[in-house]
Amino acid sequence: MVRSLWSAASGMIAQQNNVDTIANNLANVNTVGYKTEVAEFKSLLYQNIQSKTTSANGADKPVSAQVGLGVRNSSVTSIFDQGTFQDSSSDTAFAIDGSGFFAVKGEDGSTYYTRNGNFVLAQGTNGLTLSTTDGLPVLDSTGKTITFPSTISSGSLTVSGDGTFNYPDAKGNAASLGITIGTFQFTNPSGLEKTDSSLYKVTAASGTAMNETTSTNLKKSTINQGYLEGSNVQVADEMVNLIVAQRAYEMNSKAIQASDEMMQQANQLRG
């Protein structure tokens, strides 16, 4: 009887985490570069009730009797499907078509990765720095901060599909500036550690960042200027998942109520 209480309670906790994940997806439905997350579950240990027959010879049963002890969350996995492109009036808005990530330098000096290409040109001591809206500098294909002379016009700055920055020369023809925006891939992107502001951090599970410019065995991503990648959250699916999680939470609470009533009846027995 007590097993049923703990098993149902673990189910309620797991479904609460599931609802938390769904709520986070819905909250970020309009977040640029956000990737939907899915809560996954695994069963807990099983308790052996009976492993042998009750016959005199004690022969093994073909099927044992085991009772499960509940459930727990095994992971919250990010799904890195391509998001829809949204038109942007910004000349420094970029959307990645492919598996790549932009690289930015964090305030702690570490390198972080993101799919959010909503960048700006910030005035600095060394010229114009391409940075995120939070002021984090964007890195090029060599891992250096992307900077431009203060005299350039952002309206004339163009980016080709491979991420190379171009600017009109004296004849008005687009000429390469020798700067390529860095794009990086991971063996297991779901293993990246999620931080705030749509940033990801490298972990042992994700593997090291693979530079698309120098890695020959990778399918290169395409950079689209003037677009932003919207979130890949499917609202209809999330609403269905929310209803399912709510019903599962309700059923687990009913199991606790039933176990409690059965224990009350057992306590009221008289000899």
C-alpha positions, 0 to 999 in steps of 0.5 A, a space after each residue: 500500500 505504501 508503495 502505491 503512495 510513493 509511486 503515485 507521488 513520484 508520478 506527480 513530481 515527474 508530471 509537474 516537471 513536464 508541465 514546467 517544461 511545456 510552460 517554458 516552451 510556450 513562454 519562449 514561442 517568440 524567442 529568436 533561436 529558441 529550441 523546443 524542449 521535451 521532458 523524458 522519463 524513466 522508471 525507478 527500481 523494481 521490487 521482487 515480490 516473488 521470484 520462485 514458485 510456491 511448489 515444494 521443489 522451489 523451481 524458478 518461475 518462467 515469469 517473475 513477480 516484480 512491482 515498480 516503484 515509480 518514475 522520475 525525469 531522465 532528461 529534458 532534451 532540446 530538439 534542434 529542428 530548423 525554425 522558420 525564418 522571419 524577415 528583419 529590417 536590420 542589416 545585422 540580422 542573420 539566420 542560420 540554415 543548417 546545423 551551425 551555431 554562432 559563437 560569442 564571447 561571454 563576460 567571463 571570457 568563455 565562448 558561448 554558442 547561440 542560434 540567435 543571430 539578432 546582432 548589432 554594431 556597437 561603437 568601441 575603441 577599436 571601431 565597430 564591433 558586431 555583438 549581441 543585443 546584450 553587448 557580447 562580441 560575436 566571433 569570426 571563423 578564427 575565434 577573434 572578435 569581429 570588428 569593422 572601421 568606424 567609417 563603414 556604413 552598416 547599410 552597405 555591409 553585406 554577407 554572403 551565404 558562407 558568412 563572408 562580409 563584403 563592402 563596396 570598393 571604390 567602383 561600387 563592387 562588393 569586395 570581401 573584407 577578409 572576415 567570415 562570421 564563425 559557425 560551429 557544429 557539435 556531435 551531440 548538440 542536445 548535450 550542450 548546457 543551456 544558459 540564459 539569453 539563448 546561449 549554450 555552453 560546451 560540455 563533455 556530452 556535447 563534444 568540442 565545437 567543430 569549426 565549419 570553416 576548417 572541418 572538411 567533413 561537415 555539411 556547411 550551414 548557410 547564412 541568410 542576412 536580413 532574417 532571424 530564425 524563429 523558435 521551433 515551438 509548435 503551439 498546437 503540439 504543446 497544448 496537447 502535451 499540456 492536456 496529457 500532462 495535466 490528466 496524468 497528474 490528475 490520475 496520479 493524485 487519484 491513485 494517492 487518494 485511493 491508497 489513502 482510503 484503503 489504508 483508512 479502511 485497513 486501520 478501521 478493521 476490528 478483530 
